[in-house]
Amino acid sequence: MDSLEELESTAQEVLGRLKSRHLFQSQWDTAAFAIFLIFVGTVLLLLLLACLHCCCHCCCHQSSRSRKETSMGVDNLALDP
């Protein structure tokens, strides 16, 4: 029950700050929050770019791969009899 009371007091503190419109206690809190938002935005941008690359890359290069009949890698001529 102690963790429930602690969670409730934390929620009340956050709600109180939201009502007073004073979310951060110092400028360091504001800077840390801005850095966190920049980090989250960068991660989301990279995920978006990865998804776009997967979607567009598969569609665009699928037909060109089917035209190519080349094998990947290097042929090892020492294995030929």
N, CA, C and O atoms as a Maestro MAE file, in Angstrom:
{
 s_m_m2io_version
 :::
 2.0.0
}

f_m_ct {
 s_m_title
 :::
 protein
 m_atom[324] {
  # First column is atom index #
  i_m_mmod_type
  r_m_x_coord
  r_m_y_coord
  r_m_z_coord
  i_m_residue_number
  s_m_chain_name
  s_m_pdb_residue_name
  s_m_pdb_atom_name
  i_m_atomic_number
  :::
  1 25 0.814 -1.194 0.000 1 A "MET " " N  " 7
  2 3 0.000 0.000 0.000 1 A "MET " " CA " 6
  3 2 0.858 1.258 0.000 1 A "MET " " C  " 6
  4 15 0.403 2.322 -0.422 1 A "MET " " O  " 8
  5 25 2.101 1.143 0.473 2 A "ASP " " N  " 7
  6 3 2.977 2.297 0.544 2 A "ASP " " CA " 6
  7 2 3.282 2.822 -0.857 2 A "ASP " " C  " 6
  8 15 3.330 4.034 -1.068 2 A "ASP " " O  " 8
  9 25 3.488 1.925 -1.808 3 A "SER " " N  " 7
  10 3 3.784 2.359 -3.175 3 A "SER " " CA " 6
  11 2 2.560 3.015 -3.808 3 A "SER " " C  " 6
  12 15 2.693 3.930 -4.620 3 A "SER " " O  " 8
  13 25 1.376 2.548 -3.439 4 A "LEU " " N  " 7
  14 3 0.155 3.156 -3.961 4 A "LEU " " CA " 6
  15 2 -0.004 4.579 -3.448 4 A "LEU " " C  " 6
  16 15 -0.389 5.477 -4.197 4 A "LEU " " O  " 8
  17 25 0.292 4.784 -2.173 5 A "GLU " " N  " 7
  18 3 0.216 6.130 -1.601 5 A "GLU " " CA " 6
  19 2 1.277 7.040 -2.216 5 A "GLU " " C  " 6
  20 15 1.027 8.219 -2.468 5 A "GLU " " O  " 8
  21 25 2.457 6.482 -2.452 6 A "GLU " " N  " 7
  22 3 3.533 7.261 -3.059 6 A "GLU " " CA " 6
  23 2 3.163 7.653 -4.495 6 A "GLU " " C  " 6
  24 15 3.422 8.779 -4.920 6 A "GLU " " O  " 8
  25 25 2.568 6.737 -5.226 7 A "LEU " " N  " 7
  26 3 2.132 7.020 -6.587 7 A "LEU " " CA " 6
  27 2 1.031 8.076 -6.591 7 A "LEU " " C  " 6
  28 15 1.009 8.955 -7.453 7 A "LEU " " O  " 8
  29 25 0.130 7.987 -5.636 8 A "GLU " " N  " 7
  30 3 -0.955 8.957 -5.539 8 A "GLU " " CA " 6
  31 2 -0.422 10.344 -5.205 8 A "GLU " " C  " 6
  32 15 -0.892 11.336 -5.762 8 A "GLU " " O  " 8
  33 25 0.551 10.426 -4.304 9 A "SER " " N  " 7
  34 3 1.114 11.729 -3.951 9 A "SER " " CA " 6
  35 2 1.887 12.323 -5.129 9 A "SER " " C  " 6
  36 15 1.859 13.534 -5.348 9 A "SER " " O  " 8
  37 25 2.571 11.475 -5.877 10 A "THR " " N  " 7
  38 3 3.277 11.962 -7.064 10 A "THR " " CA " 6
  39 2 2.294 12.481 -8.101 10 A "THR " " C  " 6
  40 15 2.527 13.522 -8.714 10 A "THR " " O  " 8
  41 25 1.199 11.762 -8.299 11 A "ALA " " N  " 7
  42 3 0.181 12.203 -9.251 11 A "ALA " " CA " 6
  43 2 -0.430 13.526 -8.805 11 A "ALA " " C  " 6
  44 15 -0.661 14.411 -9.629 11 A "ALA " " O  " 8
  45 25 -0.694 13.667 -7.505 12 A "GLN " " N  " 7
  46 3 -1.248 14.920 -7.000 12 A "GLN " " CA " 6
  47 2 -0.266 16.080 -7.192 12 A "GLN " " C  " 6
  48 15 -0.676 17.198 -7.507 12 A "GLN " " O  " 8
  49 25 1.024 15.812 -7.001 13 A "GLU " " N  " 7
  50 3 2.030 16.847 -7.190 13 A "GLU " " CA " 6
  51 2 2.094 17.288 -8.653 13 A "GLU " " C  " 6
  52 15 2.176 18.480 -8.949 13 A "GLU " " O  " 8
  53 25 2.056 16.312 -9.562 14 A "VAL " " N  " 7
  54 3 2.084 16.644 -10.993 14 A "VAL " " CA " 6
  55 2 0.835 17.414 -11.386 14 A "VAL " " C  " 6
  56 15 0.922 18.393 -12.127 14 A "VAL " " O  " 8
  57 25 -0.315 16.993 -10.908 15 A "LEU " " N  " 7
  58 3 -1.558 17.711 -11.220 15 A "LEU " " CA " 6
  59 2 -1.545 19.121 -10.647 15 A "LEU " " C  " 6
  60 15 -2.040 20.056 -11.278 15 A "LEU " " O  " 8
  61 25 -0.983 19.276 -9.462 16 A "GLY " " N  " 7
  62 3 -0.874 20.605 -8.871 16 A "GLY " " CA " 6
  63 2 0.021 21.519 -9.687 16 A "GLY " " C  " 6
  64 15 -0.274 22.704 -9.848 16 A "GLY " " O  " 8
  65 25 1.110 20.973 -10.200 17 A "ARG " " N  " 7
  66 3 1.997 21.781 -11.037 17 A "ARG " " CA " 6
  67 2 1.325 22.146 -12.355 17 A "ARG " " C  " 6
  68 15 1.505 23.250 -12.868 17 A "ARG " " O  " 8
  69 25 0.555 21.216 -12.892 18 A "LEU " " N  " 7
  70 3 -0.154 21.510 -14.139 18 A "LEU " " CA " 6
  71 2 -1.185 22.615 -13.933 18 A "LEU " " C  " 6
  72 15 -1.364 23.478 -14.792 18 A "LEU " " O  " 8
  73 25 -1.859 22.580 -12.792 19 A "LYS " " N  " 7
  74 3 -2.858 23.612 -12.512 19 A "LYS " " CA " 6
  75 2 -2.209 24.970 -12.294 19 A "LYS " " C  " 6
  76 15 -2.756 25.994 -12.704 19 A "LYS " " O  " 8
  77 25 -1.053 24.987 -11.655 20 A "SER " " N  " 7
  78 3 -0.383 26.254 -11.387 20 A "SER " " CA " 6
  79 2 0.436 26.744 -12.578 20 A "SER " " C  " 6
  80 15 0.952 27.862 -12.561 20 A "SER " " O  " 8
  81 25 0.558 25.914 -13.608 21 A "ARG " " N  " 7
  82 3 1.322 26.229 -14.816 21 A "ARG " " CA " 6
  83 2 2.776 26.524 -14.507 21 A "ARG " " C  " 6
  84 15 3.427 27.276 -15.233 21 A "ARG " " O  " 8
  85 25 3.279 25.954 -13.460 22 A "HIS " " N  " 7
  86 3 4.695 26.055 -13.111 22 A "HIS " " CA " 6
  87 2 5.229 24.623 -13.065 22 A "HIS " " C  " 6
  88 15 5.335 24.011 -12.002 22 A "HIS " " O  " 8
  89 25 5.564 24.105 -14.256 23 A "LEU " " N  " 7
  90 3 5.922 22.692 -14.358 23 A "LEU " " CA " 6
  91 2 7.326 22.396 -13.836 23 A "LEU " " C  " 6
  92 15 7.564 21.333 -13.264 23 A "LEU " " O  " 8
  93 25 8.236 23.313 -14.027 24 A "PHE " " N  " 7
  94 3 9.631 23.046 -13.687 24 A "PHE " " CA " 6
  95 2 10.077 23.938 -12.536 24 A "PHE " " C  " 6
  96 15 9.659 25.090 -12.423 24 A "PHE " " O  " 8
  97 25 10.929 23.385 -11.690 25 A "GLN " " N  " 7
  98 3 11.378 24.133 -10.523 25 A "GLN " " CA " 6
  99 2 12.543 25.046 -10.848 25 A "GLN " " C  " 6
  100 15 12.708 26.090 -10.217 25 A "GLN " " O  " 8
  101 25 13.346 24.670 -11.817 26 A "SER " " N  " 7
  102 3 14.514 25.485 -12.136 26 A "SER " " CA " 6
  103 2 14.741 25.485 -13.642 26 A "SER " " C  " 6
  104 15 14.052 24.796 -14.395 26 A "SER " " O  " 8
  105 25 15.720 26.270 -14.057 27 A "GLN " " N  " 7
  106 3 16.060 26.306 -15.476 27 A "GLN " " CA " 6
  107 2 16.690 24.994 -15.926 27 A "GLN " " C  " 6
  108 15 16.598 24.622 -17.096 27 A "GLN " " O  " 8
  109 25 17.329 24.295 -14.992 28 A "TRP " " N  " 7
  110 3 17.931 22.998 -15.339 28 A "TRP " " CA " 6
  111 2 16.846 21.981 -15.691 28 A "TRP " " C  " 6
  112 15 17.035 21.146 -16.575 28 A "TRP " " O  " 8
  113 25 15.726 22.054 -15.007 29 A "ASP " " N  " 7
  114 3 14.608 21.159 -15.339 29 A "ASP " " CA " 6
  115 2 14.090 21.438 -16.745 29 A "ASP " " C  " 6
  116 15 13.780 20.516 -17.499 29 A "ASP " " O  " 8
  117 25 14.002 22.715 -17.085 30 A "THR " " N  " 7
  118 3 13.544 23.097 -18.424 30 A "THR " " CA " 6
  119 2 14.534 22.620 -19.479 30 A "THR " " C  " 6
  120 15 14.129 22.108 -20.522 30 A "THR " " O  " 8
  121 25 15.824 22.784 -19.216 31 A "ALA " " N  " 7
  122 3 16.842 22.354 -20.171 31 A "ALA " " CA " 6
  123 2 16.840 20.835 -20.328 31 A "ALA " " C  " 6
  124 15 16.973 20.322 -21.439 31 A "ALA " " O  " 8
  125 25 16.689 20.121 -19.221 32 A "ALA " " N  " 7
  126 3 16.654 18.664 -19.289 32 A "ALA " " CA " 6
  127 2 15.434 18.185 -20.065 32 A "ALA " " C  " 6
  128 15 15.517 17.220 -20.824 32 A "ALA " " O  " 8
  129 25 14.319 18.849 -19.879 33 A "PHE " " N  " 7
  130 3 13.109 18.482 -20.608 33 A "PHE " " CA " 6
  131 2 13.264 18.768 -22.099 33 A "PHE " " C  " 6
  132 15 12.804 17.987 -22.931 33 A "PHE " " O  " 8
  133 25 13.904 19.873 -22.437 34 A "ALA " " N  " 7
  134 3 14.136 20.195 -23.850 34 A "ALA " " CA " 6
  135 2 15.064 19.169 -24.499 34 A "ALA " " C  " 6
  136 15 14.836 18.753 -25.634 34 A "ALA " " O  " 8
  137 25 16.107 18.765 -23.779 35 A "ILE " " N  " 7
  138 3 17.017 17.742 -24.297 35 A "ILE " " CA " 6
  139 2 16.291 16.420 -24.472 35 A "ILE " " C  " 6
  140 15 16.515 15.710 -25.452 35 A "ILE " " O  " 8
  141 25 15.430 16.089 -23.535 36 A "PHE " " N  " 7
  142 3 14.647 14.849 -23.638 36 A "PHE " " CA " 6
  143 2 13.722 14.897 -24.858 36 A "PHE " " C  " 6
  144 15 13.607 13.913 -25.588 36 A "PHE " " O  " 8
  145 25 13.065 16.038 -25.078 37 A "LEU " " N  " 7
  146 3 12.187 16.171 -26.238 37 A "LEU " " CA " 6
  147 2 12.966 16.079 -27.544 37 A "LEU " " C  " 6
  148 15 12.493 15.478 -28.508 37 A "LEU " " O  " 8
  149 25 14.158 16.671 -27.582 38 A "ILE " " N  " 7
  150 3 14.994 16.576 -28.776 38 A "ILE " " CA " 6
  151 2 15.397 15.123 -29.025 38 A "ILE " " C  " 6
  152 15 15.396 14.667 -30.168 38 A "ILE " " O  " 8
  153 25 15.740 14.403 -27.969 39 A "PHE " " N  " 7
  154 3 16.104 12.997 -28.101 39 A "PHE " " CA " 6
  155 2 14.932 12.173 -28.625 39 A "PHE " " C  " 6
  156 15 15.097 11.371 -29.544 39 A "PHE " " O  " 8
  157 25 13.759 12.367 -28.050 40 A "VAL " " N  " 7
  158 3 12.577 11.618 -28.489 40 A "VAL " " CA " 6
  159 2 12.245 11.966 -29.936 40 A "VAL " " C  " 6
  160 15 11.905 11.083 -30.724 40 A "VAL " " O  " 8
  161 25 12.339 13.234 -30.288 41 A "GLY " " N  " 7
  162 3 12.081 13.643 -31.670 41 A "GLY " " CA " 6
  163 2 13.062 13.026 -32.648 41 A "GLY " " C  " 6
  164 15 12.676 12.629 -33.748 41 A "GLY " " O  " 8
  165 25 14.332 12.942 -32.259 42 A "THR " " N  " 7
  166 3 15.341 12.338 -33.118 42 A "THR " " CA " 6
  167 2 15.072 10.857 -33.314 42 A "THR " " C  " 6
  168 15 15.188 10.344 -34.427 42 A "THR " " O  " 8
  169 25 14.715 10.170 -32.240 43 A "VAL " " N  " 7
  170 3 14.407 8.737 -32.344 43 A "VAL " " CA " 6
  171 2 13.200 8.516 -33.244 43 A "VAL " " C  " 6
  172 15 13.207 7.616 -34.083 43 A "VAL " " O  " 8
  173 25 12.173 9.324 -33.077 44 A "LEU " " N  " 7
  174 3 10.986 9.187 -33.930 44 A "LEU " " CA " 6
  175 2 11.303 9.495 -35.392 44 A "LEU " " C  " 6
  176 15 10.791 8.828 -36.291 44 A "LEU " " O  " 8
  177 25 12.135 10.490 -35.632 45 A "LEU " " N  " 7
  178 3 12.532 10.811 -36.997 45 A "LEU " " CA " 6
  179 2 13.316 9.661 -37.621 45 A "LEU " " C  " 6
  180 15 13.102 9.323 -38.785 45 A "LEU " " O  " 8
  181 25 14.217 9.063 -36.860 46 A "LEU " " N  " 7
  182 3 14.992 7.936 -37.382 46 A "LEU " " CA " 6
  183 2 14.100 6.729 -37.655 46 A "LEU " " C  " 6
  184 15 14.301 6.018 -38.639 46 A "LEU " " O  " 8
  185 25 13.119 6.495 -36.791 47 A "LEU " " N  " 7
  186 3 12.177 5.397 -37.040 47 A "LEU " " CA " 6
  187 2 11.358 5.660 -38.300 47 A "LEU " " C  " 6
  188 15 11.122 4.747 -39.091 47 A "LEU " " O  " 8
  189 25 10.931 6.890 -38.485 48 A "LEU " " N  " 7
  190 3 10.181 7.246 -39.680 48 A "LEU " " CA " 6
  191 2 11.030 7.057 -40.935 48 A "LEU " " C  " 6
  192 15 10.557 6.520 -41.937 48 A "LEU " " O  " 8
  193 25 12.283 7.500 -40.875 49 A "LEU " " N  " 7
  194 3 13.171 7.335 -42.020 49 A "LEU " " CA " 6
  195 2 13.447 5.864 -42.305 49 A "LEU " " C  " 6
  196 15 13.517 5.462 -43.467 49 A "LEU " " O  " 8
  197 25 13.604 5.056 -41.258 50 A "ALA " " N  " 7
  198 3 13.827 3.625 -41.460 50 A "ALA " " CA " 6
  199 2 12.615 2.964 -42.096 50 A "ALA " " C  " 6
  200 15 12.758 2.129 -42.990 50 A "ALA " " O  " 8
  201 25 11.437 3.327 -41.646 51 A "CYS " " N  " 7
  202 3 10.213 2.767 -42.242 51 A "CYS " " CA " 6
  203 2 10.069 3.196 -43.695 51 A "CYS " " C  " 6
  204 15 9.722 2.382 -44.551 51 A "CYS " " O  " 8
  205 25 10.331 4.466 -43.979 52 A "LEU " " N  " 7
  206 3 10.253 4.939 -45.354 52 A "LEU " " CA " 6
  207 2 11.287 4.243 -46.234 52 A "LEU " " C  " 6
  208 15 11.001 3.909 -47.383 52 A "LEU " " O  " 8
  209 25 12.466 4.028 -45.707 53 A "HIS " " N  " 7
  210 3 13.509 3.357 -46.473 53 A "HIS " " CA " 6
  211 2 13.112 1.921 -46.772 53 A "HIS " " C  " 6
  212 15 13.320 1.434 -47.883 53 A "HIS " " O  " 8
  213 25 12.542 1.242 -45.782 54 A "CYS " " N  " 7
  214 3 12.112 -0.142 -46.001 54 A "CYS " " CA " 6
  215 2 10.981 -0.209 -47.019 54 A "CYS " " C  " 6
  216 15 11.004 -1.052 -47.916 54 A "CYS " " O  " 8
  217 25 10.002 0.663 -46.890 55 A "CYS " " N  " 7
  218 3 8.854 0.640 -47.802 55 A "CYS " " CA " 6
  219 2 9.257 1.032 -49.220 55 A "CYS " " C  " 6
  220 15 8.906 0.337 -50.173 55 A "CYS " " O  " 8
  221 25 9.974 2.112 -49.369 56 A "CYS " " N  " 7
  222 3 10.332 2.597 -50.697 56 A "CYS " " CA " 6
  223 2 11.445 1.763 -51.311 56 A "CYS " " C  " 6
  224 15 11.457 1.550 -52.524 56 A "CYS " " O  " 8
  225 25 12.364 1.295 -50.512 57 A "HIS " " N  " 7
  226 3 13.497 0.534 -51.014 57 A "HIS " " CA " 6
  227 2 13.030 -0.814 -51.559 57 A "HIS " " C  " 6
  228 15 13.515 -1.260 -52.599 57 A "HIS " " O  " 8
  229 25 12.111 -1.455 -50.883 58 A "CYS " " N  " 7
  230 3 11.622 -2.759 -51.330 58 A "CYS " " CA " 6
  231 2 10.828 -2.613 -52.624 58 A "CYS " " C  " 6
  232 15 10.950 -3.451 -53.518 58 A "CYS " " O  " 8
  233 25 10.023 -1.568 -52.737 59 A "CYS " " N  " 7
  234 3 9.192 -1.387 -53.926 59 A "CYS " " CA " 6
  235 2 10.031 -0.979 -55.133 59 A "CYS " " C  " 6
  236 15 9.799 -1.466 -56.239 59 A "CYS " " O  " 8
  237 25 10.982 -0.112 -54.937 60 A "CYS " " N  " 7
  238 3 11.739 0.435 -56.062 60 A "CYS " " CA " 6
  239 2 12.752 -0.553 -56.618 60 A "CYS " " C  " 6
  240 15 12.944 -0.629 -57.831 60 A "CYS " " O  " 8
  241 25 13.392 -1.302 -55.751 61 A "HIS " " N  " 7
  242 3 14.489 -2.152 -56.195 61 A "HIS " " CA " 6
  243 2 14.103 -3.607 -56.381 61 A "HIS " " C  " 6
  244 15 14.963 -4.421 -56.718 61 A "HIS " " O  " 8
  245 25 12.884 -3.954 -56.180 62 A "GLN " " N  " 7
  246 3 12.466 -5.336 -56.327 62 A "GLN " " CA " 6
  247 2 12.504 -5.750 -57.788 62 A "GLN " " C  " 6
  248 15 12.939 -6.858 -58.102 62 A "GLN " " O  " 8
  249 25 12.059 -4.886 -58.682 63 A "SER " " N  " 7
  250 3 12.040 -5.228 -60.093 63 A "SER " " CA " 6
  251 2 13.452 -5.286 -60.667 63 A "SER " " C  " 6
  252 15 13.724 -6.117 -61.533 63 A "SER " " O  " 8
  253 25 14.350 -4.427 -60.207 64 A "SER " " N  " 7
  254 3 15.708 -4.450 -60.730 64 A "SER " " CA " 6
  255 2 16.457 -5.687 -60.240 64 A "SER " " C  " 6
  256 15 17.346 -6.173 -60.938 64 A "SER " " O  " 8
  257 25 16.130 -6.198 -59.085 65 A "ARG " " N  " 7
  258 3 16.779 -7.407 -58.599 65 A "ARG " " CA " 6
  259 2 16.326 -8.627 -59.392 65 A "ARG " " C  " 6
  260 15 17.110 -9.549 -59.617 65 A "ARG " " O  " 8
  261 25 15.073 -8.637 -59.813 66 A "SER " " N  " 7
  262 3 14.593 -9.781 -60.569 66 A "SER " " CA " 6
  263 2 15.229 -9.815 -61.958 66 A "SER " " C  " 6
  264 15 15.375 -10.893 -62.535 66 A "SER " " O  " 8
  265 25 15.610 -8.661 -62.507 67 A "ARG " " N  " 7
  266 3 16.268 -8.624 -63.800 67 A "ARG " " CA " 6
  267 2 17.704 -9.128 -63.706 67 A "ARG " " C  " 6
  268 15 18.207 -9.738 -64.650 67 A "ARG " " O  " 8
  269 25 18.357 -8.886 -62.599 68 A "LYS " " N  " 7
  270 3 19.736 -9.314 -62.428 68 A "LYS " " CA " 6
  271 2 19.775 -10.797 -62.092 68 A "LYS " " C  " 6
  272 15 19.014 -11.271 -61.248 68 A "LYS " " O  " 8
  273 25 20.642 -11.508 -62.737 69 A "GLU " " N  " 7
  274 3 20.836 -12.926 -62.438 69 A "GLU " " CA " 6
  275 2 22.256 -13.171 -61.941 69 A "GLU " " C  " 6
  276 15 22.784 -14.274 -62.090 69 A "GLU " " O  " 8
  277 25 22.873 -12.159 -61.357 70 A "THR " " N  " 7
  278 3 24.231 -12.312 -60.868 70 A "THR " " CA " 6
  279 2 24.197 -12.853 -59.461 70 A "THR " " C  " 6
  280 15 23.300 -12.545 -58.676 70 A "THR " " O  " 8
  281 25 25.189 -13.665 -59.155 71 A "SER " " N  " 7
  282 3 25.278 -14.212 -57.809 71 A "SER " " CA " 6
  283 2 26.047 -13.244 -56.929 71 A "SER " " C  " 6
  284 15 26.848 -12.437 -57.402 71 A "SER " " O  " 8
  285 25 25.784 -13.346 -55.658 72 A "MET " " N  " 7
  286 3 26.472 -12.474 -54.727 72 A "MET " " CA " 6
  287 2 27.737 -13.160 -54.247 72 A "MET " " C  " 6
  288 15 27.766 -14.383 -54.118 72 A "MET " " O  " 8
  289 25 28.755 -12.411 -53.988 73 A "GLY " " N  " 7
  290 3 29.993 -12.964 -53.467 73 A "GLY " " CA " 6
  291 2 30.998 -13.194 -54.580 73 A "GLY " " C  " 6
  292 15 30.806 -12.783 -55.724 73 A "GLY " " O  " 8
  293 25 32.073 -13.865 -54.204 74 A "VAL " " N  " 7
  294 3 33.175 -14.120 -55.122 74 A "VAL " " CA " 6
  295 2 33.241 -15.613 -55.381 74 A "VAL " " C  " 6
  296 15 33.157 -16.414 -54.450 74 A "VAL " " O  " 8
  297 25 33.393 -15.990 -56.643 75 A "ASP " " N  " 7
  298 3 33.546 -17.403 -56.976 75 A "ASP " " CA " 6
  299 2 34.937 -17.858 -56.570 75 A "ASP " " C  " 6
  300 15 35.934 -17.210 -56.886 75 A "ASP " " O  " 8
  301 25 34.991 -18.976 -55.869 76 A "ASN " " N  " 7
  302 3 36.267 -19.550 -55.460 76 A "ASN " " CA " 6
  303 2 36.707 -20.547 -56.532 76 A "ASN " " C  " 6
  304 15 36.209 -21.671 -56.588 76 A "ASN " " O  " 8
  305 25 37.630 -20.130 -57.366 77 A "LEU " " N  " 7
  306 3 38.082 -20.957 -58.463 77 A "LEU " " CA " 6
  307 2 38.946 -22.128 -57.996 77 A "LEU " " C  " 6
  308 15 39.157 -23.068 -58.762 77 A "LEU " " O  " 8
  309 25 39.441 -22.099 -56.785 78 A "ALA " " N  " 7
  310 3 40.270 -23.193 -56.271 78 A "ALA " " CA " 6
  311 2 39.417 -24.437 -56.020 78 A "ALA " " C  " 6
  312 15 39.961 -25.539 -55.949 78 A "ALA " " O  " 8
  313 25 38.102 -24.294 -55.885 79 A "LEU " " N  " 7
  314 3 37.240 -25.438 -55.640 79 A "LEU " " CA " 6
  315 2 36.840 -26.156 -56.920 79 A "LEU " " C  " 6
  316 15 36.332 -27.276 -56.864 79 A "LEU " " O  " 8
  317 25 37.064 -25.522 -58.087 80 A "ASP " " N  " 7
  318 3 36.725 -26.164 -59.353 80 A "ASP " " CA " 6
  319 2 37.717 -27.285 -59.653 80 A "ASP " " C  " 6
  320 15 38.909 -27.123 -59.395 80 A "ASP " " O  " 8
  321 25 37.251 -28.442 -60.203 81 A "PRO " " N  " 7
  322 3 38.179 -29.550 -60.506 81 A "PRO " " CA " 6
  323 2 39.034 -29.264 -61.723 81 A "PRO " " C  " 6
  324 15 39.860 -30.093 -62.105 81 A "PRO " " O  " 8
  :::
 }
 m_bond[323] {
  # First column is bond index #
  i_m_from
  i_m_to
  i_m_order
  :::
  1 1 2 1
  2 2 3 1
  3 3 4 2
  4 3 5 1
  5 5 6 1
  6 6 7 1
  7 7 8 2
  8 7 9 1
  9 9 10 1
  10 10 11 1
  11 11 12 2
  12 11 13 1
  13 13 14 1
  14 14 15 1
  15 15 16 2
  16 15 17 1
  17 17 18 1
  18 18 19 1
  19 19 20 2
  20 19 21 1
  21 21 22 1
  22 22 23 1
  23 23 24 2
  24 23 25 1
  25 25 26 1
  26 26 27 1
  27 27 28 2
  28 27 29 1
  29 29 30 1
  30 30 31 1
  31 31 32 2
  32 31 33 1
  33 33 34 1
  34 34 35 1
  35 35 36 2
  36 35 37 1
  37 37 38 1
  38 38 39 1
  39 39 40 2
  40 39 41 1
  41 41 42 1
  42 42 43 1
  43 43 44 2
  44 43 45 1
  45 45 46 1
  46 46 47 1
  47 47 48 2
  48 47 49 1
  49 49 50 1
  50 50 51 1
  51 51 52 2
  52 51 53 1
  53 53 54 1
  54 54 55 1
  55 55 56 2
  56 55 57 1
  57 57 58 1
  58 58 59 1
  59 59 60 2
  60 59 61 1
  61 61 62 1
  62 62 63 1
  63 63 64 2
  64 63 65 1
  65 65 66 1
  66 66 67 1
  67 67 68 2
  68 67 69 1
  69 69 70 1
  70 70 71 1
  71 71 72 2
  72 71 73 1
  73 73 74 1
  74 74 75 1
  75 75 76 2
  76 75 77 1
  77 77 78 1
  78 78 79 1
  79 79 80 2
  80 79 81 1
  81 81 82 1
  82 82 83 1
  83 83 84 2
  84 83 85 1
  85 85 86 1
  86 86 87 1
  87 87 88 2
  88 87 89 1
  89 89 90 1
  90 90 91 1
  91 91 92 2
  92 91 93 1
  93 93 94 1
  94 94 95 1
  95 95 96 2
  96 95 97 1
  97 97 98 1
  98 98 99 1
  99 99 100 2
  100 99 101 1
  101 101 102 1
  102 102 103 1
  103 103 104 2
  104 103 105 1
  105 105 106 1
  106 106 107 1
  107 107 108 2
  108 107 109 1
  109 109 110 1
  110 110 111 1
  111 111 112 2
  112 111 113 1
  113 113 114 1
  114 114 115 1
  115 115 116 2
  116 115 117 1
  117 117 118 1
  118 118 119 1
  119 119 120 2
  120 119 121 1
  121 121 122 1
  122 122 123 1
  123 123 124 2
  124 123 125 1
  125 125 126 1
  126 126 127 1
  127 127 128 2
  128 127 129 1
  129 129 130 1
  130 130 131 1
  131 131 132 2
  132 131 133 1
  133 133 134 1
  134 134 135 1
  135 135 136 2
  136 135 137 1
  137 137 138 1
  138 138 139 1
  139 139 140 2
  140 139 141 1
  141 141 142 1
  142 142 143 1
  143 143 144 2
  144 143 145 1
  145 145 146 1
  146 146 147 1
  147 147 148 2
  148 147 149 1
  149 149 150 1
  150 150 151 1
  151 151 152 2
  152 151 153 1
  153 153 154 1
  154 154 155 1
  155 155 156 2
  156 155 157 1
  157 157 158 1
  158 158 159 1
  159 159 160 2
  160 159 161 1
  161 161 162 1
  162 162 163 1
  163 163 164 2
  164 163 165 1
  165 165 166 1
  166 166 167 1
  167 167 168 2
  168 167 169 1
  169 169 170 1
  170 170 171 1
  171 171 172 2
  172 171 173 1
  173 173 174 1
  174 174 175 1
  175 175 176 2
  176 175 177 1
  177 177 178 1
  178 178 179 1
  179 179 180 2
  180 179 181 1
  181 181 182 1
  182 182 183 1
  183 183 184 2
  184 183 185 1
  185 185 186 1
  186 186 187 1
  187 187 188 2
  188 187 189 1
  189 189 190 1
  190 190 191 1
  191 191 192 2
  192 191 193 1
  193 193 194 1
  194 194 195 1
  195 195 196 2
  196 195 197 1
  197 197 198 1
  198 198 199 1
  199 199 200 2
  200 199 201 1
  201 201 202 1
  202 202 203 1
  203 203 204 2
  204 203 205 1
  205 205 206 1
  206 206 207 1
  207 207 208 2
  208 207 209 1
  209 209 210 1
  210 210 211 1
  211 211 212 2
  212 211 213 1
  213 213 214 1
  214 214 215 1
  215 215 216 2
  216 215 217 1
  217 217 218 1
  218 218 219 1
  219 219 220 2
  220 219 221 1
  221 221 222 1
  222 222 223 1
  223 223 224 2
  224 223 225 1
  225 225 226 1
  226 226 227 1
  227 227 228 2
  228 227 229 1
  229 229 230 1
  230 230 231 1
  231 231 232 2
  232 231 233 1
  233 233 234 1
  234 234 235 1
  235 235 236 2
  236 235 237 1
  237 237 238 1
  238 238 239 1
  239 239 240 2
  240 239 241 1
  241 241 242 1
  242 242 243 1
  243 243 244 2
  244 243 245 1
  245 245 246 1
  246 246 247 1
  247 247 248 2
  248 247 249 1
  249 249 250 1
  250 250 251 1
  251 251 252 2
  252 251 253 1
  253 253 254 1
  254 254 255 1
  255 255 256 2
  256 255 257 1
  257 257 258 1
  258 258 259 1
  259 259 260 2
  260 259 261 1
  261 261 262 1
  262 262 263 1
  263 263 264 2
  264 263 265 1
  265 265 266 1
  266 266 267 1
  267 267 268 2
  268 267 269 1
  269 269 270 1
  270 270 271 1
  271 271 272 2
  272 271 273 1
  273 273 274 1
  274 274 275 1
  275 275 276 2
  276 275 277 1
  277 277 278 1
  278 278 279 1
  279 279 280 2
  280 279 281 1
  281 281 282 1
  282 282 283 1
  283 283 284 2
  284 283 285 1
  285 285 286 1
  286 286 287 1
  287 287 288 2
  288 287 289 1
  289 289 290 1
  290 290 291 1
  291 291 292 2
  292 291 293 1
  293 293 294 1
  294 294 295 1
  295 295 296 2
  296 295 297 1
  297 297 298 1
  298 298 299 1
  299 299 300 2
  300 299 301 1
  301 301 302 1
  302 302 303 1
  303 303 304 2
  304 303 305 1
  305 305 306 1
  306 306 307 1
  307 307 308 2
  308 307 309 1
  309 309 310 1
  310 310 311 1
  311 311 312 2
  312 311 313 1
  313 313 314 1
  314 314 315 1
  315 315 316 2
  316 315 317 1
  317 317 318 1
  318 318 319 1
  319 319 320 2
  320 319 321 1
  321 321 322 1
  322 322 323 1
  323 323 324 2
  :::
 }
}
